[in-house]
Amino acid sequence: MPITVRIPSPLRKLTGGLGEVQTKADTVGGLIDALETAYPGIKERVCDEHGTVRRFVNIYVNEEDIRFLTSQDTPLKDGDHVSIVPAIAGGCA
């Protein structure tokens, strides 16, 4: 059973419009690399030039923020659900 990845609307143009994709990986970092192989250009939207998840991108594994786990070293197993969520900024005028 592969890992299900929820893709946010701004990145769906890279996945051919798919809101969910499936892949296999041992860690979140490996998952990002697998997504880049399948959907070129996605990594540069999720990670900075050092390969670190951008500050305004949140990644959740089974609804747990990877920043409170082991970041990109967070282990994954078959059946996990990963959500990529861009932060929304705004404020009052």
C-alpha positions as CSV (number, residue, x, y, z in Angstrom):
1,M,0.0,0.0,0.0
2,P,1.7,3.2,-1.1
3,I,1.8,6.6,0.6
4,T,-1.0,9.0,-0.3
5,V,0.1,12.6,-0.9
6,R,-2.4,15.5,-0.9
7,I,-1.4,18.1,-3.4
8,P,-2.5,21.7,-2.8
9,S,-4.2,23.6,-5.6
10,P,-1.2,25.8,-6.5
11,L,0.9,22.7,-7.2
12,R,-1.7,20.8,-9.2
13,K,-0.5,22.2,-12.5
14,L,2.6,20.1,-11.9
15,T,0.7,16.9,-11.2
16,G,-1.6,17.2,-14.2
17,G,-4.5,18.5,-12.1
18,L,-4.3,15.6,-9.6
19,G,-5.3,16.5,-6.0
20,E,-3.9,13.3,-4.6
21,V,-1.0,11.1,-5.8
22,Q,0.6,8.0,-4.5
23,T,4.2,7.1,-4.2
24,K,6.7,5.1,-2.1
25,A,9.4,6.5,0.1
26,D,11.1,5.8,3.5
27,T,11.2,9.4,4.7
28,V,9.6,12.8,3.9
29,G,12.9,13.9,2.2
30,G,12.7,10.7,0.0
31,L,9.1,11.5,-0.7
32,I,9.9,14.9,-2.0
33,D,12.6,13.4,-4.2
34,A,10.1,10.8,-5.5
35,L,7.6,13.5,-6.3
36,E,10.2,15.5,-8.1
37,T,11.0,12.4,-10.3
38,A,7.4,11.9,-11.1
39,Y,6.4,15.6,-11.3
40,P,9.4,17.7,-12.3
41,G,9.5,21.2,-10.7
42,I,7.6,20.3,-7.6
43,K,10.7,20.2,-5.4
44,E,11.7,23.8,-6.1
45,R,8.2,24.9,-5.1
46,V,8.4,23.0,-1.8
47,C,12.1,23.3,-0.9
48,D,14.6,26.2,-0.9
49,E,18.0,26.2,-2.7
50,H,19.5,24.1,0.2
51,G,16.9,21.4,-0.2
52,T,15.1,22.4,3.1
53,V,11.3,22.7,3.2
54,R,10.4,26.3,2.7
55,R,9.2,28.3,5.7
56,F,5.8,28.9,4.1
57,V,5.2,25.3,3.3
58,N,3.9,22.9,5.9
59,I,4.0,19.2,5.5
60,Y,2.0,16.9,7.7
61,V,2.3,13.1,8.1
62,N,-0.9,11.6,9.3
63,E,-1.9,15.1,10.5
64,E,1.3,15.6,12.5
65,D,3.5,18.6,11.4
66,I,6.9,17.3,10.4
67,R,8.5,20.4,12.2
68,F,7.5,18.7,15.5
69,L,8.7,15.3,14.4
70,T,12.1,14.9,12.7
71,S,11.5,17.2,9.7
72,Q,12.5,15.7,6.4
73,D,14.0,12.7,8.2
74,T,10.5,11.8,9.4
75,P,10.0,8.1,8.6
76,L,7.1,7.0,6.4
77,K,5.4,3.6,6.0
78,D,2.9,2.2,3.6
79,G,-0.6,3.6,4.2
80,D,0.6,7.0,5.5
81,H,-1.1,10.2,4.4
82,V,1.0,13.2,3.7
83,S,-0.4,16.7,3.1
84,I,1.6,19.5,1.6
85,V,0.0,22.8,2.8
86,P,1.2,26.2,1.7
87,A,0.9,28.8,4.4
88,I,-1.7,31.5,3.8
89,A,-0.7,35.1,4.6
90,G,-2.9,38.0,5.0
91,G,-3.9,40.7,7.4
92,C,-6.1,43.7,8.0
93,A,-6.1,46.8,5.8
